[in-house]
Amino acid sequence: MKNKVIRVITTLFAIILTATLGRITYNGHTETWYNLPMDKCVKRAQNMGIPCEYWVDDRGIKRFGQWVIVAAHPSKTRYTFVDTSLGQGIILDCHCSSDTELYDIATSWGKGGKK
């Protein structure tokens, strides 16, 4: 009798934040989304010497240069990079939640417009 080789293939399914999945857990932190004007956050970062442009990608994710715009707990340092389900993010804003492991992702989803 011949030995049979059985290959086990595992697939990693990554859950990413979407408008309908409004709250997810990713890589040890919680992500939600928000839609507020980013002009003050962007201007503050540019005044700090970060020469990136603000734009909204085709998925509705607000970006500063190549990075996803993130609001984090005030204990997190602004202008630092964080890993999000939607790619590398940069903290440009803070939120008022007591959850230190919550990242709010800036989007154009829902009401509020693109700016």
N, CA, C and O of each residue as an XYZ file, in Angstrom:
460
protein
N       0.834     -1.175      0.000
C       0.000      0.000      0.000
C       0.883      1.244      0.000
O       1.843      1.325      0.766
N       0.566      2.195     -0.842
C       1.343      3.413     -0.936
C       0.925      4.393      0.163
O      -0.246      4.497      0.531
N       1.923      5.096      0.663
C       1.616      6.148      1.635
C       1.036      7.352      0.906
O       1.523      7.740     -0.156
N       0.017      7.924      1.470
C      -0.577      9.120      0.887
C      -0.105     10.329      1.669
O      -0.074     10.335      2.900
N       0.255     11.336      0.926
C       0.663     12.591      1.551
C      -0.530     13.525      1.512
O      -1.090     13.808      0.453
N      -0.895     13.984      2.658
C      -2.014     14.916      2.750
C      -1.451     16.297      3.058
O      -0.745     16.493      4.047
N      -1.770     17.221      2.216
C      -1.319     18.588      2.443
C      -2.444     19.376      3.104
O      -3.591     19.367      2.657
N      -2.086     20.031      4.142
C      -3.050     20.883      4.821
C      -2.720     22.316      4.440
O      -1.617     22.806      4.681
N      -3.677     22.959      3.854
C      -3.489     24.346      3.444
C      -4.322     25.224      4.360
O      -5.535     25.055      4.487
N      -3.660     26.138      4.975
C      -4.378     27.075      5.832
C      -4.370     28.442      5.185
O      -3.388     28.854      4.568
N      -5.443     29.108      5.331
C      -5.572     30.450      4.781
C      -5.864     31.405      5.916
O      -6.713     31.136      6.766
N      -5.179     32.486      5.926
C      -5.414     33.507      6.922
C      -6.423     34.496      6.352
O      -6.166     35.150      5.341
N      -7.550     34.593      7.000
C      -8.561     35.556      6.594
C      -8.413     36.792      7.454
O      -8.622     36.748      8.667
N      -8.059     37.871      6.836
C      -7.894     39.113      7.571
C      -9.205     39.894      7.507
O      -9.776     40.081      6.432
N      -9.661     40.334      8.635
C     -10.855     41.170      8.696
C     -10.390     42.610      8.655
O      -9.521     43.015      9.427
N     -10.972     43.382      7.753
C     -10.636     44.799      7.677
C     -11.860     45.622      8.029
O     -12.997     45.176      7.873
N     -11.611     46.808      8.498
C     -12.687     47.720      8.861
C     -13.436     48.147      7.606
O     -12.822     48.511      6.602
N     -14.754     48.103      7.665
C     -15.611     48.576      6.579
C     -16.725     49.418      7.186
O     -16.879     49.469      8.406
N     -17.495     50.073      6.338
C     -18.612     50.877      6.826
C     -19.631     50.007      7.560
O     -20.199     50.429      8.566
N     -19.861     48.792      7.057
C     -20.829     47.918      7.711
C     -20.249     47.188      8.915
O     -20.964     46.929      9.884
N     -18.963     46.855      8.868
C     -18.297     46.319     10.057
C     -17.732     47.517     10.810
O     -16.536     47.794     10.723
N     -18.548     48.203     11.521
C     -18.175     49.477     12.128
C     -17.211     49.385     13.293
O     -16.654     50.396     13.719
N     -17.007     48.185     13.813
C     -16.092     48.000     14.941
C     -15.473     46.617     14.805
O     -16.181     45.611     14.754
N     -14.149     46.577     14.748
C     -13.455     45.293     14.656
C     -12.300     45.271     15.644
O     -11.881     46.305     16.163
N     -11.798     44.074     15.890
C     -10.563     43.906     16.649
C      -9.504     43.476     15.654
O      -9.699     42.533     14.887
N      -8.385     44.174     15.676
C      -7.302     43.882     14.744
C      -5.972     44.014     15.466
O      -5.676     45.061     16.041
N      -5.181     42.970     15.439
C      -3.817     43.006     15.956
C      -3.732     43.557     17.383
O      -2.810     44.304     17.711
N      -4.688     43.186     18.217
C      -4.647     43.576     19.628
C      -5.293     44.905     19.968
O      -5.281     45.311     21.130
N      -5.852     45.587     18.993
C      -6.541     46.847     19.282
C      -7.912     46.854     18.611
O      -8.196     46.025     17.746
N      -8.744     47.788     19.014
C     -10.076     47.951     18.431
C     -10.033     49.074     17.413
O      -9.370     50.090     17.624
N     -10.744     48.889     16.300
C     -10.852     49.934     15.283
C     -12.312     50.291     15.060
O     -13.176     49.417     14.987
N     -12.571     51.572     14.955
C     -13.859     52.091     14.537
C     -13.570     53.133     13.460
O     -12.409     53.427     13.175
N     -14.626     53.693     12.858
C     -14.396     54.734     11.863
C     -15.163     55.979     12.240
O     -16.157     55.921     12.963
N     -14.691     57.104     11.741
C     -15.379     58.376     11.941
C     -15.226     59.237     10.708
O     -14.310     59.040      9.909
N     -16.124     60.190     10.558
C     -16.114     61.058      9.387
C     -16.280     62.503      9.852
O     -17.396     62.998     10.012
N     -15.174     63.150     10.059
C     -15.147     64.560     10.445
C     -14.160     65.295      9.540
O     -13.299     64.660      8.931
N     -14.269     66.607      9.441
C     -13.305     67.360      8.634
C     -11.883     67.165      9.165
O     -11.661     67.148     10.375
N     -10.938     67.021      8.258
C      -9.546     66.769      8.616
C      -8.651     67.975      8.418
O      -7.446     67.889      8.659
N      -9.211     69.104      7.982
C      -8.368     70.249      7.626
C      -7.498     70.739      8.778
O      -6.339     71.085      8.550
N      -8.012     70.781     10.007
C      -7.196     71.247     11.143
C      -6.090     70.250     11.485
O      -4.960     70.647     11.768
N      -6.414     68.959     11.459
C      -5.403     67.925     11.752
C      -4.292     67.944     10.712
O      -3.110     67.851     11.045
N      -4.683     68.064      9.455
C      -3.710     68.086      8.366
C      -2.839     69.336      8.450
O      -1.619     69.251      8.310
N      -3.448     70.482      8.676
C      -2.701     71.749      8.777
C      -1.704     71.695      9.938
O      -0.573     72.162      9.810
N      -2.130     71.122     11.076
C      -1.243     71.003     12.240
C      -0.031     70.137     11.899
O       1.096     70.484     12.252
N      -0.253     69.018     11.217
C       0.854     68.136     10.844
C       1.782     68.814      9.850
O       3.003     68.702      9.958
N       1.208     69.518      8.882
C       2.037     70.230      7.902
C       2.851     71.335      8.577
O       4.003     71.572      8.213
N       2.251     72.008      9.560
C       2.983     73.036     10.311
C       4.111     72.451     11.159
O       5.056     73.156     11.511
N       4.010     71.166     11.485
C       5.073     70.476     12.234
C       6.194     70.020     11.297
O       7.178     69.432     11.745
N       6.043     70.292      9.990
C       7.095     69.959      9.044
C       6.897     68.658      8.298
O       7.830     68.169      7.661
N       5.700     68.080      8.360
C       5.422     66.858      7.608
C       4.748     67.285      6.302
O       3.571     67.646      6.317
N       5.458     67.252      5.183
C       4.983     67.864      3.946
C       4.084     66.959      3.094
O       4.254     66.905      1.876
N       3.146     66.261      3.700
C       2.287     65.351      2.950
C       0.983     66.031      2.542
O       0.574     67.039      3.120
N       0.355     65.456      1.545
C      -0.926     65.952      1.058
C      -2.061     65.101      1.631
O      -1.906     63.901      1.861
N      -3.195     65.746      1.852
C      -4.411     65.073      2.292
C      -5.208     64.632      1.071
O      -5.334     65.390      0.109
N      -5.746     63.416      1.099
C      -6.588     62.923      0.019
C      -7.479     61.802      0.526
O      -7.250     61.252      1.602
N      -8.497     61.469     -0.257
C      -9.411     60.372      0.066
C      -9.263     59.316     -1.020
O      -9.440     59.613     -2.201
N      -8.940     58.083     -0.629
C      -8.734     57.043     -1.644
C     -10.068     56.518     -2.173
O     -11.131     56.934     -1.712
N     -10.007     55.614     -3.131
C     -11.225     55.133     -3.783
C     -12.101     54.258     -2.895
O     -13.238     53.954     -3.255
N     -11.585     53.852     -1.739
C     -12.401     53.101     -0.773
C     -13.053     54.027      0.259
O     -13.838     53.584      1.098
N     -12.716     55.320      0.184
C     -13.263     56.271      1.141
C     -12.412     56.448      2.389
O     -12.886     56.985      3.391
N     -11.163     56.003      2.339
C     -10.241     56.133      3.468
C      -9.518     57.471      3.344
O      -8.939     57.771      2.299
N      -9.550     58.270      4.402
C      -8.848     59.554      4.397
C      -7.376     59.307      4.694
O      -7.020     58.592      5.630
N      -6.534     59.916      3.874
C      -5.098     59.660      3.955
C      -4.300     60.951      4.030
O      -4.723     62.009      3.563
N      -3.147     60.822      4.630
C      -2.158     61.893      4.708
C      -0.903     61.300      4.099
O      -0.202     60.507      4.726
N      -0.630     61.703      2.855
C       0.431     61.016      2.111
C      -0.019     59.594      1.850
O      -1.135     59.371      1.378
N       0.830     58.635      2.149
C       0.478     57.227      1.937
C      -0.243     56.615      3.136
O      -0.694     55.472      3.057
N      -0.360     57.343      4.240
C      -0.844     56.775      5.496
C      -2.327     57.018      5.740
O      -2.881     58.042      5.342
N      -2.948     56.063      6.396
C      -4.326     56.167      6.858
C      -4.341     57.124      8.051
O      -3.507     57.005      8.948
N      -5.282     58.067      8.068
C      -5.371     59.012      9.192
C      -6.076     58.326     10.360
O      -7.151     57.746     10.202
N      -5.448     58.404     11.539
C      -5.931     57.722     12.730
C      -6.093     58.718     13.870
O      -5.264     59.607     14.063
N      -7.185     58.550     14.626
C      -7.352     59.248     15.904
C      -7.123     58.205     16.993
O      -7.673     57.105     16.928
N      -6.318     58.544     17.985
C      -5.978     57.605     19.054
C      -6.151     58.289     20.409
O      -6.392     59.493     20.489
N      -6.024     57.506     21.453
C      -6.106     58.019     22.820
C      -5.051     59.108     23.021
O      -3.960     59.012     22.459
N      -5.356     60.138     23.809
C      -4.380     61.215     24.029
C      -3.029     60.750     24.589
O      -2.041     61.475     24.478
N      -2.971     59.566     25.183
C      -1.688     59.057     25.692
C      -0.766     58.587     24.564
O       0.432     58.399     24.779
N      -1.315     58.398     23.374
C      -0.499     57.991     22.221
C       0.117     59.236     21.585
O      -0.524     60.285     21.525
N       1.336     59.124     21.121
C       2.049     60.262     20.563
C       1.568     60.560     19.148
O       1.510     59.677     18.292
N       1.223     61.831     18.923
C       0.828     62.240     17.573
C       2.005     62.116     16.619
O       3.167     62.215     17.015
N       1.676     61.898     15.355
C       2.637     61.797     14.255
C       3.486     60.530     14.332
O       4.557     60.456     13.730
N       3.002     59.537     15.076
C       3.666     58.237     15.072
C       2.849     57.276     14.209
O       1.669     57.508     13.946
N       3.484     56.216     13.783
C       2.858     55.267     12.875
C       2.294     54.083     13.645
O       2.886     53.619     14.620
N       1.142     53.603     13.193
C       0.495     52.451     13.803
C       0.014     51.519     12.692
O      -0.246     51.949     11.568
N      -0.096     50.255     13.026
C      -0.582     49.251     12.089
C      -2.102     49.185     12.195
O      -2.634     49.008     13.291
N      -2.807     49.325     11.075
C      -4.267     49.217     11.068
C      -4.682     48.142     10.068
O      -3.870     47.669      9.273
N      -5.944     47.771     10.121
C      -6.451     46.767      9.183
C      -6.466     47.294      7.755
O      -6.566     46.514      6.808
N      -6.367     48.607      7.590
C      -6.418     49.225      6.269
C      -5.047     49.664      5.769
O      -4.937     50.323      4.735
N      -4.014     49.301      6.499
C      -2.650     49.667      6.114
C      -1.982     50.482      7.203
O      -2.543     50.683      8.281
N      -0.792     50.944      6.914
C      -0.029     51.748      7.867
C      -0.757     53.069      8.119
O      -1.149     53.759      7.178
N      -0.931     53.410      9.382
C      -1.614     54.645      9.743
C      -0.688     55.620     10.428
O       0.393     55.259     10.891
N      -1.131     56.866     10.484
C      -0.413     57.904     11.221
C      -1.409     58.584     12.152
O      -2.513     58.944     11.743
N      -1.008     58.753     13.398
C      -1.883     59.394     14.372
C      -1.824     60.903     14.165
O      -0.795     61.533     14.409
N      -2.938     61.474     13.714
C      -3.037     62.920     13.515
C      -4.067     63.556     14.446
O      -4.141     64.781     14.544
N      -4.851     62.744     15.121
C      -5.980     63.245     15.894
C      -6.087     62.429     17.177
O      -5.472     61.370     17.299
N      -6.864     62.921     18.124
C      -7.121     62.156     19.338
C      -8.627     62.020     19.536
O      -9.404     62.854     19.072
N      -9.025     60.964     20.226
C     -10.439     60.751     20.537
C     -10.645     60.885     22.030
O      -9.680     60.951     22.791
N     -11.890     60.925     22.451
C     -12.185     61.157     23.867
C     -12.568     59.880     24.610
O     -13.029     59.950     25.749
N     -12.387     58.729     23.994
C     -12.689     57.474     24.667
C     -11.616     57.165     25.709
O     -10.464     57.574     25.570
N     -12.007     56.445     26.743
C     -11.026     56.032     27.756
C     -10.245     54.798     27.307
O      -9.299     54.388     27.979
N     -10.628     54.207     26.188
C      -9.968     53.012     25.664
C      -8.642     53.389     25.010
O      -8.619     54.001     23.942
N      -7.545     53.024     25.655
C      -6.224     53.383     25.142
C      -5.821     52.555     23.922
O      -4.854     52.896     23.240
N      -6.543     51.483     23.642
C      -6.229     50.631     22.490
C      -7.281     50.757     21.390
O      -7.470     49.833     20.599
N      -7.958     51.891     21.341
C      -8.932     52.164     20.295
C      -8.321     53.095     19.264
O      -7.766     54.140     19.604
N      -8.429     52.703     17.992
C      -8.022     53.568     16.886
C      -9.259     53.905     16.069
O      -9.953     53.010     15.585
N      -9.531     55.178     15.917
C     -10.594     55.647     15.031
C      -9.962     55.955     13.684
O      -9.015     56.737     13.597
N     -10.484     55.342     12.647
C      -9.966     55.521     11.292
C     -10.805     56.585     10.588
O     -12.033     56.497     10.566
N     -10.142     57.588     10.014
C     -10.840     58.670      9.312
C     -11.298     58.170      7.945
O     -10.497     57.675      7.152
N     -12.604     58.306      7.680
C     -13.173     57.867      6.408
C     -14.167     58.912      5.905
O     -14.478     59.880      6.598
N     -14.654     58.696      4.691
C     -15.725     59.524      4.148
C     -17.048     58.761      4.174
O     -18.004     59.162      3.510
N     -17.113     57.680      4.925
C     -18.316     56.856      5.003
C     -19.396     57.565      5.812
O     -19.091     58.357      6.705
N     -20.631     57.286      5.505
C     -21.736     57.846      6.265
C     -21.918     59.324      5.993
O     -21.480     59.839      4.964
N     -22.564     59.997      6.918
C     -22.807     61.432      6.760
C     -21.554     62.216      7.110
O     -20.713     61.755      7.882
N     -21.441     63.384      6.544
C     -20.325     64.234      6.883
C     -19.505     64.699      5.706
O     -18.784     65.689      5.829
N     -19.580     64.040      4.581
C     -18.850     64.487      3.402
C     -17.423     64.005      3.362
O     -16.986     63.249      4.230
N     -16.695     64.443      2.350
C     -15.326     63.954      2.126
C     -14.255     64.776      2.793
O     -13.160     64.256      3.009
N     -14.490     66.002      3.127
C     -13.429     66.843      3.726
C     -13.393     66.613      5.207
O     -12.578     67.216      5.905
